[in-house]
Amino acid sequence: MAPDGRSTSSSTMPSSVPNSSTQSANASTPGSTSSVTKRGKAKNNTLINHIARRGQKPRIEIPPGKSKPVGDWSQQFASEVGIICREYAPLSLYNWRNVKKEYKSKVQTMHGHILKSFDIDIHLPHIERAINKYIGQRLKEFRCRLHVYYKSLSNDQRRRKPYVNVAQEDWERLCDWFETDKFKKLSTVNKAIRAKKKVHHRGGSRSFLNHRADKRNAQTQQEPGRIEFYRMMYYNQGKGWSGSVAEENYDKMLKMQAESLEEGSTAMTEEDIANKVLGTKPCYIVGLGHGVDPMSSSSSYCYPEVEELRRRAEAAETQAEEHGRQAQELRDEIDGFLPPFPSLFKSLSSKALFVAFSVFGLESRTKSTIEGRRLFKKINSIKGPPATEGKRPEKIY
């Protein structure tokens, strides 16, 4: 068993694997009689044994605002999604958006295999979106691994020795892609971006999401703020800061936080301070790692549920303004009749005024809006002449 919990035995490998190759990357050259042990299909033994012993699938939760699970089974979930992605994702397409559009059946197949191993509400929009994003990330990581392997081979071996468990046809298509000017340019740009990275965290291979969840306050269950969490991820007691830039960033945030608390200064939240010092990126919160989605109006990523509520609120506000305008027009029309009949209008009961409003056809519209409620409250506050004791006031028809 490998350190990550996967088996390297080939005895359990199925006869047909969607992305498997008929030859191994370590296969012997033509004419050679030596037998080479092939690497078997990766397996998530921790997950398999748990399901076999307990008879139930682990529960996976992805709360709104997150695109990765947090908890005891998050590592096994990542491993399983990686296995499913390597086995079923079409390698001939180089962009996850194209995979979703052109290979919907493949995406559904991958969703089905995830549901076989985990209890997860993939029917919920934000969870389905998170799963698709996660599959896309794992596919990107796998293709990066394939490119590293491709570069490790000599020119005459690159097409003859496909990566283990990758079909020859898929491998040749990948080689064609790796050799295009578009990919070479993209690879050069990405390499230059990585070279500019000035800070490196001390969190190891574990995700920032899990680190932050582990550091929650035991009583309040609140996660540490962005400034304190930045210190936790870039500093440890034994080795100190991961670099001078990380230390400078932390000192700047502390200084800005202290200045914002001074009398007469503009108050700033930890989010504002961290964004100003660390910078901002679309669909990514610097200092919190991947898996936390920014919830801002400028973000290109938003939840349909939130958008629907925002749309309804805007529509209700527009409708309220329109009904308010109509109510004002009606009041103006009524005021036009006041000079000839001031005493008559003042003696009208609220019920009579309600009937008058109904005649103008505004009863149902005004009652359903904030302006309508305010207007009817004002009407009900109008009092007619006091009734004589022992006598009921005259009815006005």
PLY file of the C-alpha trace (Angstrom):
ply
format ascii 1.0
element vertex 397
property float x
property float y
property float z
element edge 396
property int vertex1
property int vertex2
end_header
0.00 0.00 0.00
1.27 3.44 -0.89
1.58 6.21 1.78
-1.62 7.84 0.52
-3.66 4.72 1.18
-3.84 3.47 -2.42
-2.99 -0.06 -3.43
-0.34 -0.71 -6.03
-1.45 -4.25 -6.71
-2.70 -5.05 -10.18
-4.63 -8.18 -9.22
-7.88 -6.26 -8.72
-7.62 -4.17 -11.86
-10.73 -4.60 -14.07
-10.38 -5.95 -17.58
-11.61 -2.73 -19.17
-10.81 0.71 -17.82
-12.02 3.82 -19.70
-8.66 5.60 -19.65
-6.42 2.55 -19.30
-3.62 1.78 -21.70
-2.88 -1.53 -23.32
0.78 -0.93 -22.58
2.55 0.32 -19.49
4.85 3.27 -19.24
7.40 0.79 -17.98
6.73 -1.85 -20.63
9.70 -3.64 -22.08
11.05 -2.61 -25.44
10.30 -4.76 -28.53
12.34 -7.90 -28.57
12.89 -7.93 -24.82
11.90 -11.05 -22.90
12.03 -9.54 -19.40
8.72 -9.17 -17.58
7.96 -5.85 -15.91
5.47 -5.49 -13.06
2.79 -3.03 -14.06
1.37 -0.50 -11.67
-2.20 -1.30 -10.74
-5.22 0.91 -10.55
-5.20 3.30 -7.58
-7.70 2.47 -4.84
-9.01 4.39 -1.86
-8.66 1.54 0.64
-9.54 3.64 3.69
-12.90 4.47 2.15
-13.49 0.95 0.82
-12.78 -0.67 4.19
-15.02 1.82 6.02
-17.99 1.07 3.76
-17.35 -2.68 4.05
-17.21 -2.60 7.87
-19.95 -0.08 8.60
-22.26 -0.78 5.70
-22.82 2.92 5.12
-21.22 5.72 3.15
-19.46 8.64 4.86
-21.43 11.88 5.00
-19.91 14.82 3.12
-21.02 18.40 3.81
-20.10 21.40 1.65
-21.62 24.51 3.27
-22.61 27.51 1.14
-19.63 29.70 0.42
-17.28 26.72 0.24
-16.29 24.64 -2.78
-14.56 21.86 -0.84
-15.63 19.64 2.04
-14.22 20.11 5.52
-13.96 17.34 8.06
-12.75 13.82 8.73
-13.44 12.49 5.24
-12.28 15.45 3.20
-8.93 13.81 2.33
-10.59 10.57 1.22
-13.07 12.61 -0.79
-10.22 14.39 -2.58
-8.51 11.08 -3.31
-11.69 9.48 -4.62
-12.55 12.42 -6.87
-9.00 12.26 -8.24
-9.35 8.54 -8.99
-12.73 9.04 -10.67
-11.42 11.98 -12.67
-8.37 10.09 -13.94
-10.53 7.15 -14.92
-13.52 8.80 -16.58
-12.67 12.41 -17.51
-11.95 12.79 -21.25
-8.30 13.78 -21.63
-8.80 14.87 -25.23
-10.40 18.12 -24.04
-8.19 20.66 -22.35
-10.77 22.89 -20.65
-13.26 21.78 -18.00
-15.95 24.06 -19.43
-15.75 22.13 -22.70
-15.98 18.85 -20.81
-19.24 19.95 -19.17
-20.72 21.11 -22.48
-19.64 18.33 -24.83
-19.48 15.37 -22.46
-22.49 15.74 -20.19
-22.86 11.96 -19.96
-19.26 11.72 -18.70
-20.00 14.31 -16.02
-23.12 12.42 -14.94
-21.08 9.21 -14.79
-18.54 10.86 -12.50
-21.35 12.21 -10.31
-22.78 8.69 -10.10
-19.49 7.20 -8.92
-19.16 9.91 -6.28
-22.65 9.07 -5.00
-21.69 5.39 -4.80
-18.95 6.22 -2.31
-20.32 9.20 -0.35
-23.57 10.43 1.13
-23.71 13.90 -0.41
-26.57 16.16 -1.52
-25.30 16.61 -5.06
-28.80 17.63 -6.19
-28.37 20.98 -4.42
-27.15 23.64 -6.88
-24.25 24.97 -4.79
-22.99 21.44 -4.03
-23.22 20.33 -7.66
-21.35 23.47 -8.67
-18.68 22.80 -6.02
-18.30 19.18 -7.17
-17.90 20.22 -10.81
-15.32 22.83 -9.84
-13.44 20.27 -7.77
-13.42 17.73 -10.62
-12.07 20.43 -12.92
-9.25 21.18 -10.48
-8.32 17.51 -10.18
-8.35 17.15 -13.97
-6.04 20.15 -14.25
-3.67 18.66 -11.67
-3.64 15.32 -13.50
-2.88 16.97 -16.82
-0.04 18.88 -15.15
1.37 15.58 -13.91
1.15 14.18 -17.44
3.06 17.17 -18.79
5.83 16.70 -16.21
6.11 13.06 -17.27
6.10 14.09 -20.94
9.03 16.46 -20.39
11.00 13.77 -18.55
11.18 11.62 -21.71
13.47 12.07 -24.67
11.97 13.23 -27.97
11.97 9.76 -29.52
10.28 8.20 -26.46
7.54 10.73 -25.77
4.91 9.24 -28.03
5.99 5.60 -27.62
5.74 5.53 -23.82
2.36 6.80 -22.61
1.73 7.50 -18.95
0.55 4.52 -16.95
-3.15 3.67 -17.47
-3.54 6.28 -20.24
-4.68 4.95 -23.60
-2.28 5.35 -26.52
-4.82 7.37 -28.51
-5.42 9.79 -25.62
-1.70 10.08 -24.99
-0.96 11.01 -28.60
-3.63 13.70 -28.50
-2.06 15.08 -25.34
1.35 15.07 -27.00
-0.14 17.03 -29.90
-1.53 19.55 -27.40
1.74 19.83 -25.49
3.55 20.63 -28.75
1.24 23.44 -29.89
2.39 27.06 -29.73
-0.70 27.94 -27.70
0.17 25.48 -24.93
3.86 26.42 -24.93
2.98 30.09 -24.54
0.50 29.31 -21.75
3.06 27.12 -19.99
5.69 29.87 -20.17
3.29 32.45 -18.73
2.24 30.17 -15.86
5.86 29.35 -15.08
6.69 33.06 -14.88
3.72 33.66 -12.56
4.80 30.88 -10.21
8.34 32.27 -10.16
7.00 35.60 -8.89
5.43 34.02 -5.84
7.11 35.59 -2.80
5.40 33.89 0.13
5.09 30.19 0.96
2.87 28.85 3.72
3.80 26.31 6.37
0.55 24.34 6.24
1.90 21.35 4.37
-0.35 19.41 2.00
-3.44 19.92 4.15
-5.95 22.42 2.84
-6.37 25.86 4.37
-10.04 25.02 4.90
-9.21 22.13 7.23
-6.52 24.10 9.04
-8.94 26.94 9.71
-11.70 24.56 10.79
-9.34 22.85 13.26
-8.44 26.21 14.80
-12.03 27.18 15.62
-12.77 28.43 19.11
-13.96 25.47 21.20
-16.74 27.50 22.86
-17.96 29.84 20.12
-16.98 27.64 17.15
-15.77 30.80 15.44
-12.93 30.44 12.95
-9.89 32.70 13.46
-9.93 36.05 11.68
-7.93 36.57 8.53
-5.06 38.39 10.25
-4.53 35.78 12.95
-5.03 32.92 10.49
-2.37 34.45 8.24
0.10 34.24 11.13
-0.90 30.63 11.83
-0.24 29.56 8.24
3.01 31.44 7.60
4.70 31.17 10.99
5.51 28.39 13.42
7.36 28.32 16.71
10.22 26.16 15.52
11.06 27.66 12.12
9.70 31.17 12.47
8.32 33.03 9.46
8.36 31.38 6.05
9.93 34.53 4.63
10.50 38.23 5.16
7.58 39.18 2.90
5.12 37.16 5.00
6.38 38.85 8.17
6.09 42.30 6.58
2.52 41.59 5.48
1.54 40.54 9.00
3.14 43.62 10.56
1.33 45.88 8.08
-2.02 44.32 8.92
-1.44 44.71 12.66
-0.43 48.34 12.19
-3.51 49.14 10.09
-5.73 47.39 12.60
-4.32 49.47 15.47
-4.66 52.72 13.49
-8.29 51.98 12.62
-9.12 51.73 16.34
-7.78 55.20 17.11
-10.31 57.95 17.77
-11.26 59.85 14.66
-10.00 57.13 12.32
-12.11 55.28 9.79
-13.02 51.87 11.16
-11.80 48.95 9.04
-12.74 45.30 9.33
-10.21 42.48 9.15
-11.51 41.71 5.67
-10.81 45.26 4.50
-7.33 45.26 6.03
-6.38 41.85 4.61
-7.67 42.74 1.15
-5.69 45.98 1.16
-2.41 44.39 2.27
-2.61 41.01 0.53
-4.55 42.14 -2.53
-7.62 40.65 -4.15
-8.20 38.14 -6.92
-11.39 37.19 -8.76
-13.08 34.14 -7.23
-10.24 33.69 -4.72
-9.62 35.14 -1.25
-5.90 35.65 -0.70
-4.77 34.13 2.58
-7.64 31.64 2.88
-6.59 29.24 0.14
-8.73 27.56 -2.48
-12.19 26.40 -1.49
-13.58 29.67 -0.10
-15.68 31.59 -2.60
-15.87 35.38 -2.29
-19.46 36.58 -1.87
-19.33 40.03 -3.43
-21.33 41.82 -6.07
-18.25 42.13 -8.24
-17.47 38.44 -8.12
-18.13 36.42 -11.24
-19.17 33.54 -9.03
-22.51 33.88 -7.28
-25.21 31.58 -6.02
-28.44 31.36 -8.03
-30.40 31.33 -4.78
-28.88 34.65 -3.70
-29.34 36.13 -7.15
-33.00 35.10 -7.15
-33.59 36.76 -3.76
-31.81 39.90 -4.94
-33.91 39.96 -8.11
-37.14 39.58 -6.12
-36.12 42.35 -3.73
-35.38 44.72 -6.60
-38.68 43.84 -8.30
-40.60 44.39 -5.04
-38.90 47.74 -4.54
-39.77 48.83 -8.08
-43.36 47.68 -7.61
-43.63 49.52 -4.30
-42.38 52.73 -5.91
-44.92 52.41 -8.72
-47.78 51.75 -6.31
-46.63 54.68 -4.19
-46.74 56.91 -7.24
-50.26 55.72 -8.09
-51.39 56.27 -4.50
-50.00 59.81 -4.59
-51.89 60.50 -7.82
-55.07 59.24 -6.18
-54.53 61.49 -3.16
-54.01 64.42 -5.49
-57.27 63.62 -7.27
-59.13 63.40 -3.95
-57.58 66.67 -2.80
-59.02 68.26 -5.94
-62.52 67.60 -4.63
-61.83 69.00 -1.15
-62.53 72.75 -1.64
-66.25 72.28 -2.47
-66.78 69.59 0.16
-64.28 70.00 3.03
-66.71 69.15 5.82
-68.04 66.14 3.92
-64.56 64.66 3.42
-63.60 65.18 7.05
-66.72 63.39 8.21
-66.01 60.33 6.07
-65.23 57.25 8.09
-62.19 55.14 7.30
-64.53 52.50 5.90
-65.99 54.99 3.44
-62.51 56.07 2.40
-61.62 52.43 1.90
-64.60 52.06 -0.44
-63.49 55.19 -2.29
-60.07 53.71 -2.85
-61.65 50.47 -4.02
-63.60 52.36 -6.67
-60.34 53.54 -8.15
-59.18 49.92 -8.33
-56.23 50.24 -5.96
-57.38 48.04 -3.10
-55.53 44.87 -4.10
-52.46 46.67 -5.40
-51.85 49.03 -2.48
-52.53 46.45 0.22
-49.66 44.30 -1.10
-46.99 46.99 -0.84
-45.22 48.89 1.89
-46.58 52.16 0.55
-50.09 50.72 0.56
-49.81 49.62 4.17
-48.56 53.05 5.21
-51.36 54.75 3.28
-54.13 52.63 4.78
-52.68 53.18 8.24
-52.86 56.92 7.65
-56.44 56.64 6.39
-57.48 54.65 9.45
-56.06 57.40 11.67
-58.51 59.95 10.20
-61.46 60.39 12.57
-64.86 61.75 11.67
-67.03 63.91 13.91
-67.56 62.44 17.40
-70.74 60.47 17.76
-73.46 61.74 20.08
-73.66 59.69 23.25
-76.30 57.05 22.98
-76.68 57.56 19.25
-74.90 55.91 16.39
-73.36 58.24 13.81
-75.26 58.70 10.62
-74.29 56.48 7.75
-73.04 58.21 4.66
-74.07 56.67 1.41
0 1
1 2
2 3
3 4
4 5
5 6
6 7
7 8
8 9
9 10
10 11
11 12
12 13
13 14
14 15
15 16
16 17
17 18
18 19
19 20
20 21
21 22
22 23
23 24
24 25
25 26
26 27
27 28
28 29
29 30
30 31
31 32
32 33
33 34
34 35
35 36
36 37
37 38
38 39
39 40
40 41
41 42
42 43
43 44
44 45
45 46
46 47
47 48
48 49
49 50
50 51
51 52
52 53
53 54
54 55
55 56
56 57
57 58
58 59
59 60
60 61
61 62
62 63
63 64
64 65
65 66
66 67
67 68
68 69
69 70
70 71
71 72
72 73
73 74
74 75
75 76
76 77
77 78
78 79
79 80
80 81
81 82
82 83
83 84
84 85
85 86
86 87
87 88
88 89
89 90
90 91
91 92
92 93
93 94
94 95
95 96
96 97
97 98
98 99
99 100
100 101
101 102
102 103
103 104
104 105
105 106
106 107
107 108
108 109
109 110
110 111
111 112
112 113
113 114
114 115
115 116
116 117
117 118
118 119
119 120
120 121
121 122
122 123
123 124
124 125
125 126
126 127
127 128
128 129
129 130
130 131
131 132
132 133
133 134
134 135
135 136
136 137
137 138
138 139
139 140
140 141
141 142
142 143
143 144
144 145
145 146
146 147
147 148
148 149
149 150
150 151
151 152
152 153
153 154
154 155
155 156
156 157
157 158
158 159
159 160
160 161
161 162
162 163
163 164
164 165
165 166
166 167
167 168
168 169
169 170
170 171
171 172
172 173
173 174
174 175
175 176
176 177
177 178
178 179
179 180
180 181
181 182
182 183
183 184
184 185
185 186
186 187
187 188
188 189
189 190
190 191
191 192
192 193
193 194
194 195
195 196
196 197
197 198
198 199
199 200
200 201
201 202
202 203
203 204
204 205
205 206
206 207
207 208
208 209
209 210
210 211
211 212
212 213
213 214
214 215
215 216
216 217
217 218
218 219
219 220
220 221
221 222
222 223
223 224
224 225
225 226
226 227
227 228
228 229
229 230
230 231
231 232
232 233
233 234
234 235
235 236
236 237
237 238
238 239
239 240
240 241
241 242
242 243
243 244
244 245
245 246
246 247
247 248
248 249
249 250
250 251
251 252
252 253
253 254
254 255
255 256
256 257
257 258
258 259
259 260
260 261
261 262
262 263
263 264
264 265
265 266
266 267
267 268
268 269
269 270
270 271
271 272
272 273
273 274
274 275
275 276
276 277
277 278
278 279
279 280
280 281
281 282
282 283
283 284
284 285
285 286
286 287
287 288
288 289
289 290
290 291
291 292
292 293
293 294
294 295
295 296
296 297
297 298
298 299
299 300
300 301
301 302
302 303
303 304
304 305
305 306
306 307
307 308
308 309
309 310
310 311
311 312
312 313
313 314
314 315
315 316
316 317
317 318
318 319
319 320
320 321
321 322
322 323
323 324
324 325
325 326
326 327
327 328
328 329
329 330
330 331
331 332
332 333
333 334
334 335
335 336
336 337
337 338
338 339
339 340
340 341
341 342
342 343
343 344
344 345
345 346
346 347
347 348
348 349
349 350
350 351
351 352
352 353
353 354
354 355
355 356
356 357
357 358
358 359
359 360
360 361
361 362
362 363
363 364
364 365
365 366
366 367
367 368
368 369
369 370
370 371
371 372
372 373
373 374
374 375
375 376
376 377
377 378
378 379
379 380
380 381
381 382
382 383
383 384
384 385
385 386
386 387
387 388
388 389
389 390
390 391
391 392
392 393
393 394
394 395
395 396
